[in-house]
Amino acid sequence: MEVSKRLKSIPPYVFAEIGKKRQAAIARGVDVIDLGIGDPDQPTPRHIVEAMHQALDQPVNYKYPPFGGTREYRLEAAKWCHNRFGIDIDLDNEITSLIGSKEGIHNIIAAYVDPGDVALIPDPGYPVYGTSTILAGGTPHHMPLGASNDFLPVFEDIPQAVALKAKIMFLNYPNNPTAAVCDLSFLERAVAYAAKHDILLVHDLAYSEMTFDGYKAHSVFEVPKARDVAIELHSLSKTYNMTGWRIGFAIGNSQPVKALAQLKSNIDTDVFKAIQMAAIAAFNGPRTHIDECNALYTERRDVAVEALDKLGWHVKPNKATFYMWLPVPAGMSSSQFSNLMLDTAGIVVPPGTAYGPSGEGWFRVSLCTGKERLKEAFARMEKHAITFDRAAAKV
């Protein structure tokens, strides 16, 4: 049986492929250090788990949940947004639940992009922006993110002909994979651009609470008139160490929120109510674990910055996310360097090209592993002369 042309049009998911390489190395007896996927290594806070246990003892939660999330879940998510960003949300029109933000990304594209339409996506960026656009029959237009512009897109560089066909634009700050951050003035420019060209602006805010050194991430809805053109996707995955729980929410302009909810009601039956109750406990619980995790990521980041400096990578400490975006040594492609790291040192790092064409020449490091294992990874790099100055290393 032959699969659809739609499926043939997209590559295998990058982290599934990286996972295969990792498992193959393990099968060969390699002690693999995985600096690949961004999955918190700390447990979900206990009060959230306890709320889930209590919810599981209530048979009423075993039934189908209401579409768009329970009112209690939407209320507490809206309160969280008000407390965090100072924004108010209409519970009946401006918020809907998500089975994690990845699902929300895919479905907002399906709700807005037709064949022939263009989606403006960051490059490098989360792979789902591009693959879901292709699945919808649309055309991704890559907005290059370069170091010279602090990994922010330059809206003026988007050709007018492309802007006329664009239906949707994705932004993601704090950013995966570059760890870049933005200030409010950038979001103001994004809102103005979207309004000028009648484009739906989608802000993927999955890393809003993972910030360091005094930086605080912004919601796009802190910008006046953003509600006219934008929708924002939130996830509990990284904030509350709940990646496997699969829960989030979307807020913003009532039209795209309703369109997203309508599409979802036709293809899923929403989030298990017990998980929604656990999420309510997360919203209302203490933030101490967030501070503790951020302190942990900061410590690991500092270990990495110091070790990388000795290996020739002179990098500024990232202010958000648990990622580091690093250039590969001269004369190597991203894939070659990724393969070198795994085959020579037993270290998994994704090549920058996994995130788009502009990722060539870069690789990503995730800080979701303990400090001692991080030190071991850098010690292996030193042992095998994997340095930024490959000529000096003579490998």
N, C-alpha and C positions, 0 to 999 in steps of 0.2 A: 504494500500500500504506500502510495506517495503522499508525503506531507504537503501542506498548502504552500503556495508561493509566498504567502504572508510570513510563514515561519522561516522559509528559506532566505527571506530578505534581511534577517537579523542574525548577528553572530551569536555563538554560545555566550551565556552570561559569564563575564570575566572572572568573578569569584568562584563560580563552579569549576572553571578550568584551572584556576590557581589551586583550588582544593584537590583536584585530581593529581596535579603535580606534587602537591604536598604529601598526599597519601602514597603516591608511588615512591617518593623518597623515604618515607617512613618504612614502607615495605622492604626497602633495600637495607634497612638498619640504620638510617641516618637519624641522628638526634636533631630534629628540625626545630628551629626557633621561628615561630610565625609572627612576623611583623606586617602581616597583610591586612586582613579584614578588620574593620572597626567594630569590635564587639566588646563592650565593657567586661573586664574580668572580675569586677566586684559584684557581690550578690545584690539582688533586689532587696531594698530595705525591709526589715522584718515586719513593720506595721502594715505594709502593703500586702505581704504574704498572709498575715493573719486575717486581714479583711477578706482576702480571697477564700481562706478556709471557712470563715463565717458565712460567706455568701454561698458556698457550696452546700451548706447544711440547710439551705432554704429552697425547697422544691419549686417555688414560684420562679426561681431564676433559671430553671431548666427549659422553660418555654421560649418560643421565638422572642427575641428582643424587638422593641419598636424600631421602625426605620428611622435613621438619623440619630440614633442614640436615645437613651432614656432622658426624660426631662431633668432628672437629678444630675446626670452626667454632664449634660450641656450647661446646666446652671453652674456647676462647680468649675468646669473648664472656663466658662465666661468670667467667673469671679477671679480665677487664677490670672487670666489675661488682664483684668482690671487692676489687680494688685501689682502685677509685674510691669505692665506697660502703660497703665492709666487710660485704657480704652474701654468703651462700653459696647456691648454686643446684644443685639436683638435675638433672644433665644428661639423665636419662631421662624426667623428668616435669614439669619446671618451666621449660623453655625451648624455643622453636621459632623457626626462621628466618622472616623476612618479606621480601617483595619491596618493601622500603621501608615506612615506618610508615603511609602513606596506605592502602595495601592492607590492613594489619592493622586499621586503624580500621573500614574497610568490612566486613571479614569477621568481626570480633568482634561487630559489630552483627547481621550475618546469623545468627550462631550463637546469639544470645540473644534477639533481639527478634521477637515475633510480632505480628500485627495486634491492636490494642487495647492493646498494651504502651506504656509511656512510657519515653523516654530523656531523662535530665537532661543538658542541654548548656549550656556557657557561652555567654553572649550579651553582647558579641560573642565569636565563636569561629571556629575553622577550619571553613569551610563544609561539609566532608565529614561532620562529626558529624550535622548536620541532614539533609542530602540522603540519606545512607545509611540513616538511621532511616526516612525517608519511603519509600524503596525497599523496606525490609523490611516495610512496612505499619504501622509504629509511629508514635507521635506524639511529636515533640520538645517538651519543656518547657524554655523558656529560663530559665536562671538569670542574672539581670542582673548584669553586672560594672560597677560604677560607681566613679568617682574618689573618692567619699566613703568607700569601703571598700577603697581601694587595689586596685581591680579584682579582688577576691576575692568569690566567691558567699557569700551569707548563707543557710546551710542552714535556719535557723529560718523563713525566709520562704517555703519550699516548702510549699504546702498539703498537709495530711495526706492528702487524697483523691488527690493526685498521687503522693505518696510510696508509697501502697499499690499503685499501678499501675506504679511505676517498676521496671525490670529492670536498668538500666545507667546509670551516671553517668560523664561525661567531665570530667577536669580536665587542665590543660596549663600547667605552670609549670616554667621560664620560659614566658611566655605569648605566643602569637600571636593577635591582632594588638597587644595593649596593651603588650607588653614588661614586664608586671608580674612580680614574683617573690613567692615565699611562703617562710615559715619552717616549721620542723618542726612547730610547734604547730598550724598550719593543717592540715597533712596528718594530724595526730593527730585533729583534729575531723572531717575527711573520712572517715577510717577508722571512727571511732565511729558516724557517721551511716549509712554504708553497712552496717555490722554490725547496727545497730538495725532497719533497714528491709529487710534481706536484698537488698541491691543490689550488683551487680558494679561495683566502682570501677575505671575504666580511666584510668591516668595516662599521658598522652602526653608523653614526656620527650625530644622531638626536639632541644631546645636546651640540653641539660644542660651542655655545655662552653663555651657562648658566654656567659660571664659576666665582669663587670668590677668594678673598684674593691673587690676583696677578697671579693665575694659568691661563694658556692659553692652550686650547685643541689643539691636533695635528691632522692633516690629515695624513693618511698613506702614501700619496704621497710626503710627506716631506722626506721619506726614499728613497735613491737611489735604483733603480731597482724594486721598488714596482709596477710600471706600468707593469712589466712582469707578475705579478701574482694576482693583486688585482683589486677590484672594490669597490667604496665607495658610500654609500647611504646618501643623505642629505634631510632634511625636513625643510619646513618653519614653521611647526606647533608650535614648542616651541620657536624658535628664534623670531618670529613675532606674537605670539599669534594667530595663524591661524589654530588651530587643525581641525575645521570644514570645512575649505576651501579645504583641501585635495590636496596638491601640494608639490612636491619635485623634486629631480633629482638624477641621478646616473652618476658617472664619473669613468674613469679608462681605463683599458686594452680594446682595441677595440673589441676583440673577445667576452668577456662577455657582454659588453655594447650592441653590435649588437645582440647577442643572446637574451638578455632581451628585446630589442626593437622589435625583430621579434616575440617573444612570445606575447608581449603586443598587437602588431598590429592585432593578431588573436583573441584577447578576449576583448579588450576595444578600445574606439575611442578617447583616450587621454583626456587631461584636457581642459575644457571649455576655449576658448580663452580669455574671459573677466577675468577669474581668473589668467591666465598667465600674462595679462597686469597689474593686481594688484600686482602680484609677482615681476614684473619688477620694479614697484614703490617701493616695499620693498627693493630690492637690492640696488637701487639708493638713497633711502631716508636716513635721519639722523639715527644715531645709539643711539640717546639719550634715546629712550624708552628701549633699551636693557640694558643700564646702570641703568636706573631707576628700571626696573624689577629685575635686579640682586641685586640692593641695597635693594629692598623689600624682596627678597628671603633670603638675608643675614640677614636682621633684624629678619625675622620669624625664620630662623635657630637658631639665637642666643637666641631668646626667648625659643625655644624648647630645646636647649642644657641646658640652665639654669634650666628650669622646670624639665626636665628629670633627671638632676643631683640630684635634691631634692628628686626625686622618686627612686633614686638608680641606674639609668642608667648613667654611667660616660662615655660619648662618645666624640670623637674628632669632631670638626666642619667639615662637608663635604666641599670639595673645588669645587663641581660642582653638577649640577642637583638640582631639588627641592624635592629630596627624602632623607630620613634617613633610614638606615638599622640597625635594633636593635634586640638584642637577647631577646627571651621570658624568663620569669622567670623559674627557675629550677623546674622540675617536671611537666611541662605543654608542650603539643605539640603546634605547631604553630596554628593549627585549633582551639584547645581549647582556646588559648589566644585570637584569633580573635573573637570567639563567646562570650567570657567573655566581651570583650570591647564593643561589640554591645548590648548584652543582659543586661549588668549591667550598662554601662555608656552611651549607645547611641552613640558610636564612631565607625566608620567604618575604619578598617585597614585590608589590605590583609594579609593572612598568607603566610609565606615564601615559603611553599610548592607549592603555585600557580606558582612559578617560577622555579621549579625543585626540585629533591630529596635533593640536598644540601641546599635547603632553609629551611629544617626542623630545628626548633630551632630559627627561626628568623621571624620578621614581618617588613613590610614597612610602613613608614609614609610619606604622601605627604604634601608638604607645600603650596598647592594651595588653601588655605583659609586664611581669614583675621587674623591679629594678635590677635584681641579680641576673635575670635572664637577659635583660637589655645589656648589662655590662659584658656578659658572656658573648653576646652577638658582636659587640664592637671589638672584643678581644679576638674573636675569630677573624674579623676583617683585618685587624692588625697582623695577626699570625700569617694570613694568606696574602698580605701586601695588597689588600683591596683599599686603595686610597683614591682621593680625588685626582691626584697627580699620577696618572697611570705611567707616564714616561719614567718618572722617578722610581715607581714601584717595579718596573721591568718585569711585568707579568704577561 
